Amino acid sequence: EVGAPPGPQRQRKEADAQHNWGLTLLKMERYEDAGLIFESIINDEPNAEESWAALGVCMANLKQEEAALACQKQVVKIRAMKENFSVE
């Protein structure tokens, strides 16, 4: 039996669980695996600020300085966008 597609609340919970798994891998110093998790989240939600930041940490630990900087620039861009929306 096929049910209704997952709603936004279920999708959010799944994304949170996925992010938490990525953080666990990061703490275990499994930077490549964690990076793949965060990239997957970002592919689904390009404005996932915390996942961009965590991906930047992964890239820095993997000595991928340019990629780490690009991630941090994305975090700044997302924050600026959020601030612009909240001011209006």
N, C-alpha and C positions, 0 to 999 in steps of 0.2 A: 504494500500500500504506500502510495506516495502522498506526502502531506504538503502543506503550504511551505513556501520557501522560508528560510530563517529570517526573522525580523531584525531590525536594527539593534535591538537590545542584545539579542543572542550573538550577533556579529561582533558587537563591542566586547562582550564577555570573552569570545573566542580570541579576539585581537589582544585583549589584556592578558589572557593566559599565554598566548604565543610570546608576547613581550616579556612576561615574567620568566618564561623558559629561556629566552635569549639572555636575560640578566643572570640567570643561574649559570648558563654556559660561560658567560663573561667572567663571573666570579671564579669559575673553575679554570680560567685561563685558556679556554677553548675558543680562541678569538675567531678563527675561521668559521666554525660552526655557528657561533653567536652572530657573526656578521651575516651569514646566510639567512638566519631567522629575521634579523632586522631588515634586510633587503626585501624579504618577502612581505613584511608588514608595510614597508614603504611603497612597494609596488601596488598594494591594495589601497593604501591611504597615503598619498604623497605629502600630506601635511602632518604626519605623525611626528611631531617635534621630538618627543622623548626617544623614539626609535632612531631618528637622525642623529641625535646626540650620542646614543649608545653605539651606533655604527661608527661614528667618528672615533670613539674610544677604541673600538676593535681595530680600526684602520691604523691608529697611532701605535698600538701595541704590535701590529704586524709590520711596522716601519714603512707604512704607506702614507707618508706625510701629506702628499698632495690630495689624496682621497680623504684623509682626516680633515684637512682644511676645507675641502669642498662640503663635507658634511656639516661642519660648524657654520659655514656661510649660509647653508640652507636653514639651520636652526635660527640664525639671526633674521633671515628673510621671513620665516614663518612667524616669529615673535613680532616683528614689525607689522606684518599683515594683521595679526590678532589685535595689536594695539590700535591700528587704524580702524578696525571694525568696532572696537569697544568705545572709541572716542565719539563716533558718529551717533 
